[in-house]
Amino acid sequence: AIIFFSSGTTGLPKGIRLSHRTLIANVELVRKTQGIKCGKYEMVSLSGTDVVYGVLPYFHAGGLLTVLSLLGLGVQIIINRKFDAEQFLGTLSNYQVTTALLVPPVLKFLADTPGLNPEALHSLKYIFVGSAHVNESLVEMVKYRLPKTNIIQLYGTTEAGVFVFMQPLFLEEKIGSCGILLPNVECKIVKLSSNDECEEKEIGEIWLKTSTMMQGYLERTTDTNDAFIDGWYRTGDLGYYDFDQFIYITGRIKEMIKVRGWQVDDN
């Protein structure tokens, strides 16, 4: 159905193949997640009255798949050709945006903007933020400036699906976590030395099984085979889980440098 290109951990572009079934699975995953109870936690719920604005471009999996999935909920989506810092706040206010899909640099823009008026953004109920680790102090700064807005961190990959972990609502004590497993997602965190599963709060590599998994890398059979062990996708991301099964991302096995949304190999 679609091929996204990502630099991956080798530094060379890889074509990530997603089938029609995978795209439908993304839409279904978002639909199933709406307002569900995950143990004692409740997930966010969006409807046709919500207005959504996202900053990621639509050649990016997080941009396109999010739009396709949210359209399935009947929400209104504000589409922009390119992020413009000068117009950003005006767009949120003029269109009465209820939900913003941001990345950490834009969240920092909100934190640093002088004279930010919370009343002008009174409609903004939720900020979803992903694509990279979010500093806890940055979240605190934005919450201080926009006290009525709930900041929800999430995690995903182009290969395994853009919705893998997500924070439930109103979790002040879990700032820094990217949330809990969403429906149809399996996860284990394994030791780098042995591939045995880690204990609570022990850092290891995050492995995933999802209904939204890619079909492999385009014309790169060896890379595809190397990405999986016994059906588990090796994300290359490091993290741990706490006693409530919340996941925390701490880094990558091989660090990449993010430049304006692009991943650049540090070599």
C-alpha positions as MATLAB code, in Angstrom:
seq = 'AIIFFSSGTTGLPKGIRLSHRTLIANVELVRKTQGIKCGKYEMVSLSGTDVVYGVLPYFHAGGLLTVLSLLGLGVQIIINRKFDAEQFLGTLSNYQVTTALLVPPVLKFLADTPGLNPEALHSLKYIFVGSAHVNESLVEMVKYRLPKTNIIQLYGTTEAGVFVFMQPLFLEEKIGSCGILLPNVECKIVKLSSNDECEEKEIGEIWLKTSTMMQGYLERTTDTNDAFIDGWYRTGDLGYYDFDQFIYITGRIKEMIKVRGWQVDDN';
ca = [
       0.000    0.000    0.000;
       2.752    2.445    0.948;
       6.513    2.642    1.443;
       8.076    5.018    3.963;
      11.807    5.671    3.931;
      13.701    5.844    7.197;
      17.408    6.152    7.864;
      17.293    3.340   10.437;
      20.277    2.354   12.545;
      22.634    1.665    9.628;
      22.589    5.256    8.436;
      21.339    4.194    4.966;
      17.728    4.768    3.834;
      15.439    1.755    4.100;
      12.109    1.390    2.367;
       9.612    0.239    5.006;
       6.755   -1.664    3.354;
       3.283   -1.322    4.888;
       0.348   -3.275    3.441;
      -3.307   -2.273    3.178;
      -3.945   -4.663    6.075;
      -1.392   -2.764    8.175;
      -3.000    0.595    7.393;
      -6.420   -0.765    8.360;
      -4.915   -2.206   11.552;
      -3.678    1.296   12.485;
      -7.173    2.722   12.027;
      -8.721   -0.116   14.047;
      -6.153    0.245   16.834;
      -6.978    3.921   17.314;
     -10.710    3.175   17.252;
     -10.378    0.412   19.860;
      -8.301    2.651   22.128;
     -10.907    5.419   22.423;
     -11.889    5.895   26.063;
     -11.076    2.327   27.058;
     -10.096    1.341   30.563;
      -6.638   -0.188   30.910;
      -6.794   -1.522   34.434;
      -7.315    1.531   36.633;
      -6.394    3.919   33.805;
      -8.558    5.594   31.159;
      -7.408    6.457   27.639;
      -8.337    9.634   25.794;
     -11.439    9.666   23.592;
     -11.901   11.867   20.502;
     -15.079   12.429   18.487;
     -16.555   14.430   15.620;
     -16.558   17.588   17.734;
     -12.757   17.552   18.037;
     -10.448   19.623   15.845;
      -6.965   18.145   15.374;
      -3.775   19.874   14.244;
      -0.529   17.990   13.562;
       2.950   19.269   12.766;
       4.509   16.172   11.183;
       4.688   16.146    7.356;
       2.644   13.560    5.489;
       5.648   11.809    3.968;
       6.376   10.867    7.603;
       4.617    7.776    8.990;
       3.648    9.641   12.144;
       2.002   12.341   10.040;
       0.131   10.301    7.437;
      -0.908    7.305    9.551;
      -2.144    9.566   12.341;
      -4.341   11.502    9.905;
      -5.753    8.320    8.348;
      -6.463    6.834   11.769;
      -8.116    9.947   13.197;
     -10.282   10.445   10.118;
     -11.815    7.113   11.056;
     -13.108    8.778   14.234;
     -14.809   11.575   12.296;
     -12.646   14.361   13.713;
     -11.849   17.558   11.823;
      -8.178   17.822   10.829;
      -6.288   21.034   10.087;
      -3.730   20.331    7.357;
      -0.642   22.484    6.958;
       1.939   22.278    4.184;
       4.798   23.276    6.462;
       5.146   24.199   10.113;
       5.293   27.969   10.550;
       6.188   29.147   14.051;
       4.665   32.589   13.458;
       1.310   31.147   12.408;
       1.241   28.198   14.801;
      -0.437   29.839   17.794;
      -2.855   31.695   15.530;
      -3.891   28.422   13.905;
      -4.568   26.805   17.283;
      -6.681   29.772   18.348;
      -8.491   30.596   15.095;
      -9.604   27.028   14.413;
     -10.373   26.285   18.077;
      -8.065   23.277   17.985;
      -8.855   20.734   20.715;
      -6.011   18.297   20.036;
      -2.470   19.061   18.861;
      -0.044   16.394   17.642;
       3.424   17.777   18.366;
       7.093   16.847   18.553;
       9.463   17.926   21.364;
      10.924   20.997   19.550;
       7.426   22.423   19.057;
       6.566   21.656   22.671;
       9.677   23.648   23.613;
       8.432   26.478   21.392;
       5.249   26.576   23.502;
       7.297   26.593   26.685;
       9.583   29.411   25.509;
       7.108   31.695   23.715;
       6.837   34.977   25.645;
       3.362   36.232   26.403;
       1.643   32.910   25.742;
      -2.028   33.492   26.569;
      -3.779   30.385   27.944;
      -7.182   31.959   27.316;
      -6.441   32.188   23.591;
      -5.878   28.424   23.650;
      -8.810   27.594   25.917;
     -10.110   24.971   23.466;
      -6.861   22.959   23.576;
      -7.670   19.878   25.663;
      -4.875   17.525   24.623;
      -1.325   17.710   23.359;
       0.053   14.406   22.073;
       3.824   14.411   21.818;
       6.073   11.740   20.363;
       8.836   11.144   17.795;
      11.576   11.516   20.432;
      12.114   11.386   24.186;
      10.472   14.286   26.031;
      12.345   15.900   28.898;
      10.313   15.914   32.122;
      11.163   19.542   32.864;
       9.842   20.553   29.430;
       6.499   18.873   30.146;
       6.325   20.644   33.506;
       6.988   24.026   31.870;
       4.197   23.588   29.316;
       1.767   22.326   31.953;
       2.548   25.405   34.033;
       1.784   27.691   31.077;
      -1.257   25.703   29.884;
      -2.691   24.245   33.100;
      -5.969   23.100   31.491;
      -4.243   21.113   28.741;
      -3.427   17.435   29.235;
      -0.039   16.435   27.763;
      -0.031   12.827   26.586;
       3.231   11.170   25.601;
       3.266    8.265   23.169;
       5.675    6.003   21.335;
       5.746    4.229   18.017;
       7.984    3.279   15.113;
       7.404    3.202   11.377;
       8.220   -0.516   11.346;
       6.016   -1.649   14.244;
       3.301    1.011   14.120;
       3.055    4.660   15.105;
       0.775    3.786   18.050;
       2.462    1.302   20.396;
       2.562    2.884   23.865;
       0.432    5.794   25.070;
      -0.109    7.561   28.364;
      -3.592    7.399   29.884;
      -5.308   10.556   31.083;
      -4.384   12.621   34.143;
      -1.172   10.931   35.262;
       0.906   13.570   36.976;
       3.100   10.949   38.644;
       4.142    9.309   35.352;
       5.695   12.298   33.585;
       8.632   10.962   31.586;
       6.900    7.720   30.663;
       5.639    7.083   27.129;
       2.723    5.114   28.526;
       1.372    1.579   28.544;
       0.734   -1.048   25.871;
      -2.131   -0.368   23.493;
      -4.481   -3.160   22.307;
      -2.914   -5.883   20.116;
       0.608   -4.916   21.197;
       3.063   -7.270   22.894;
       6.327   -6.023   24.350;
       9.314   -7.412   26.138;
      12.511   -5.707   27.226;
      15.595   -7.882   26.868;
      19.157   -7.793   28.131;
      21.705   -6.747   25.514;
      24.104   -9.439   26.628;
      21.820  -12.482   26.520;
      18.365  -11.618   25.099;
      16.868  -12.774   28.405;
      14.000  -10.634   29.665;
      14.861   -7.746   31.973;
      13.519   -7.274   35.453;
      11.521   -4.240   36.588;
      13.451   -0.965   36.064;
      16.305   -2.800   34.330;
      17.301   -1.128   31.058;
      17.303   -3.256   27.921;
      16.242   -3.267   24.274;
      12.524   -2.969   23.504;
      11.123   -5.809   21.365;
       7.615   -5.704   19.894;
       4.897   -7.793   18.288;
       2.016   -5.745   16.853;
      -0.929   -5.993   14.479;
       0.516   -2.959   12.681;
       3.922   -4.483   11.862;
       5.645   -3.786    8.544;
       6.011   -6.421    5.824;
       9.760   -5.887    5.736;
      12.352   -3.605    4.168;
      12.176   -3.072    0.411;
      14.689   -5.329   -1.401;
      16.707   -5.759    1.803;
      16.098   -9.318    2.932;
      19.134   -9.453    5.209;
      18.128   -6.275    7.048;
      14.578   -7.599    7.411;
      15.806  -10.890    8.857;
      18.191   -9.083   11.211;
      15.338   -6.908   12.517;
      13.430   -9.905   13.893;
      14.148  -12.688   16.370;
      11.461  -15.380   16.716;
       8.835  -12.973   15.384;
       9.846  -10.127   17.715;
      10.827   -6.815   16.117;
      14.009   -5.373   17.619;
      13.415   -1.624   17.879;
      16.966   -0.590   18.752;
      15.460    1.582   21.488;
      16.536    1.235   25.101;
      14.117    1.485   27.993;
      12.591   -0.094   31.061;
       9.215   -0.682   32.715;
       8.097    0.214   36.236;
       5.896   -1.665   38.727;
       2.753   -0.370   36.970;
       4.013   -1.615   33.578;
       4.637    1.914   32.278;
       7.421    2.115   29.705;
      10.280    4.626   29.826;
      12.608    5.279   26.873;
      16.217    6.017   27.814;
      18.034    6.096   24.464;
      19.092    4.010   21.482;
      21.601    1.227   21.068;
      23.129    3.343   18.322;
      22.359    7.010   18.760;
      20.931    9.036   15.904;
      20.859   12.827   15.650;
      17.493   14.476   14.915;
      17.826   17.500   12.586;
      14.524   19.245   11.789;
      12.646   15.967   11.982;
      15.208   13.937    9.994;
      17.265   11.172   11.599;
      20.962   11.552   10.797;
      23.564    8.940   11.681;
      26.048   10.300   14.203;
      28.893    8.987   12.067;
];
